[in-house]
Amino acid sequence: MEALQLPPEVLHMIITGQSRKKLVVLRQVCRTFNQIVEPLLFSTITLTDFNTSNAPLDPFYNFLESLANGTTNAGAHVRNLLVMRVTPPDVSKTLDETKADGKNFKGDHEEKMKKWLLRALGSLKSLRCVSWTPSNSDPQWIQDCITQYLVQLPTLEEFNIKWIYKISGKIRLDQISNLKKLSVKGTTEIFRAGLLEQAISIVSNSPNLTSLAMSDDDYDASDDTSTFDLFFDVLPTSLPPLRLTEVISSYFPLRLGEVALQHVKGLKSLTLEGKPDEEPDDVDGNEEEDWEINWAKDEEEDGEGKGSSPCRPKLQPNPVLVRQIQDRRPKSTAFWNKLRLSDIQLERLHLEDVDHSALGYLASYNGLRALHFPDIDASRGAIVDHLTTTFFTEVLPMHVETLEELTVVSAYLPAWSLNAQILNLFAQCKNLRTLHVSWEPNAAGSIKTLYSLLDLSKSLPCLQSLTISFAYPRFMRVAPCGNPWIRRRDSYRKKATEIFPGYEQVDKTKNLYMVEAGGLKFKLRPSEDSKGYRYQFAPPKARKKVVWGDC
């Protein structure tokens, strides 16, 4: 059967999985292939900084001109536009023909940009998302051109602005309206100088807004009022409550005043990237006095690295100390209590600061679909280690039936690493699609544990992605760099490349095609006897240099 005789939906599925380089070739095969490839190839285009790009300019100007004149159908397929410091090039970034003619190089490029930019942008009638990073090197006419275009877009649903540079002119965003998603990133100075006010205008003009992201690059956690809280404080009281279902913030904990609570009653997804500037969990700074530590050596597995396992402390918490910890973190405790009392039950949570109050909130309900602890804080040592008991006995069992994404990673806290108890809990999460965990290669039974994890992946029918991060000894967190750290990382990677190929053969129906461990990728490939597949190390491919012609 020829390819063109396949049903259109089957042909589309096959072509969709191809690389961008292959799509460019497939586009030239025939008209049918071109109709399928064009929407994929031109779904996202980028206008980026000429001053830092080594790409030739001729293809870019040709593409810009073809968009402006309507000689290409690419504009009808563009859904995402990335604008990153659109600055006319310096003298060193000139076209060969203008250099030979001895013209005003920069002026010539600027004239071309003025001629084609607004008309080219105007041809993108079906645009859904715009991401813009303004620069102080952008001339005022480029800023005016982009803002004028944004206001005229009837289909714009998502707008992301990263405003981290001081700009001499003015950028007017207050006329943008009818958004569903808004992301604003800047500095405290830029927020207070007018960006916050414009963000409020956008929100006021977007009654159907469901996602709000706000982050401050130089945010001071000791400040009593974060920019995010200030945003809700100055939001017009006459504004009807928003139906926010997703909030992303670099500030934690949020104050969540009465006004803010009215707008987040339907919150389902929460991302908190910051960590509170509150008292440390160890009350007197002496960890050994605050905890009863029983140094016991784990039993060594037969045939595995005798004597390689470090001693692990078995911690017995001081109940009085735990209560003192909660009292010394009032902001975090108040935040999670407000969510619980307001009956806000999250379905997705990304959290970088794990404490007793956060786990208490998660243990109060069930139905969580995605939980991400990407970097559990090692600076609080044994206190956070003790939270593993609460998490794996009280929190995770509440959500095993609904979890689809799970990330539990700590680079310097071995207590959060894989063990038999944790694997038994993971086995109950039958709906897991992505799993990211920590693994301590030098621990006793580490090879057996890793093989057990791969065995587990066979029993999880929905699992598509497995990522394993290395867990280093706690003492290494004070200097995560230098030769000792590099040597240990390399030894862990070497051990991984020895373990994965030694795993048993699997059949061709295996759903977990690739595993990533410590930044290395292992793919299922046919074994030498052709009876099955084995995980083999897949060296990274050289990155292809993207030029304007690829647009």
Beta strands, then each sheet from edge to edge (+ up, - down):
strand 1: 44-47
strand 2: 80-84
strand 3: 129-133
strand 4: 158-163
strand 5: 181-186
strand 6: 211-216
strand 7: 246-249
strand 8: 269-272
strand 9: 292-296
strand 10: 312-316
strand 11: 348-351
strand 12: 370-373
strand 13: 405-408
strand 14: 434-439
strand 15: 465-470
strand 16: 514-517
strand 17: 520-526
strand 18: 533-537
sheet 1: 1+ 2+ 3+ 4+ 5+ 6+ 7+ 8+ 11+ 12+ 13+ 14+ 15+ 16+ 17- 18+
sheet 2: 9+ 10-
end
